[in-house]
Amino acid sequence: MSVTTEAIAQLFIDAHARGRQFEAGPDPAPATAQDAYRVQDLVFAALHPGQRAGAWKVGGPRPDIEPTAAPIPSARLYASPARVAGQDFHMIGVEAEIAFRLGRDLPPRAAPYSEEDVAAAVSEALVTIELCDTRLSNWKAAPALWRLADFQLDAALVVGGGIQNWRAIDFTRQVAELWIDGALIKKATGTHPYGNPIRLLPWLATHGMGRGGGLRAGNIITTGAWTGMQFVSPGAEVLARFPGIGEASVTIQK
C-alpha cells in the first residue's frame, strides 16, 4: 500500500467524519483504478469496521469499456417507501436503476464466472433508486479516478419491488420512468448501455473475488442509471417505475 493511497483515504475518512467536502487536487491523487479501489476499501473499513458490503453498484458507459464498481454498506440500504434526511447530503442526485438480488454465493474460484453462472445465482430483479452525493467539492472537474475513489459518488440505495421471473424481461424494450414531486421528469425505453444489465455481473463477480471473498447471497447489485442523474432538493418526493417489474420511492426530508 502506498503512502499516497493511505493519504487519499484519510482525506475521505476525515470528510465523512466532519460532514464536509474537500477539493481534489493533483497531489496526492489515485494513479490507477486499483489505487481508487484500495481507497474505497480503506474508507469502507474505517466507516464500517468488521462489516461486508450489503450491496454493490456496477456500471459502465458501454460494453467495450471496463466497468467500475463500489461497495454499499447495509446501513445505507433503505426499503421503499423510504425517508432520507436531506441535511446529510452535499448534493442530492437520483437515478432510476435495475438491481439484481443474489440467491446464492458467488465465491472465489479459478474459473471466471459466465453470464449464465451469475444468472443462475440471481433470485430476483428489483427497481432501485440510487442516491448520489460526493465528498469532492470540485467533483465535476475532478478526474474520473477521484470519483471512483469516492465510491463512484454513491451515497445510498433505495430498494423497491421486483419480480422473480426476470429472465422473461426484454430489457431492450423495457420502459423506465422517473417521477419527481408527482411529475414525470424522464421516460426512456431500452436505454441501459449494456442492453441487458445482467451482462455486468460476470465482471463484478470476478472483481469481487479480490475484495472480501466474492459476492454473497442476499447482495443487491444495482447496475446503472436508465434516465441519467437528476438533481433534487430536500422536500422532494422521488419515484422510479419500471412497468412490469416494480417501483421504488423515497422522500428527501427537509
Buried (B, 14 or more C-beta within 10 A) or exposed (E): EEEBBEEBBBBBBEBEEEEEBBEBEEEBBBEEBEBBBBBBBBBBBBBBEEBBBBBBBBBBEEEEEEBBBBBBBEEBBBEBBBEBEBEBBBBBBBBBBBBBBBEEBBEBEEEEBEBEBBBEBBBBBBBBBBBBBBBBBEBEEBEEBBBBBBBBBBBBBBBBBBBEEBEEBEBEEBBBBBBBEEEEBBBBEBBBBBEBBBBBBBBBBBBBBEBBEBBBEBBBBBBBBBBBEBEBEBEBBBBBBBEEBBBBBBBBEE
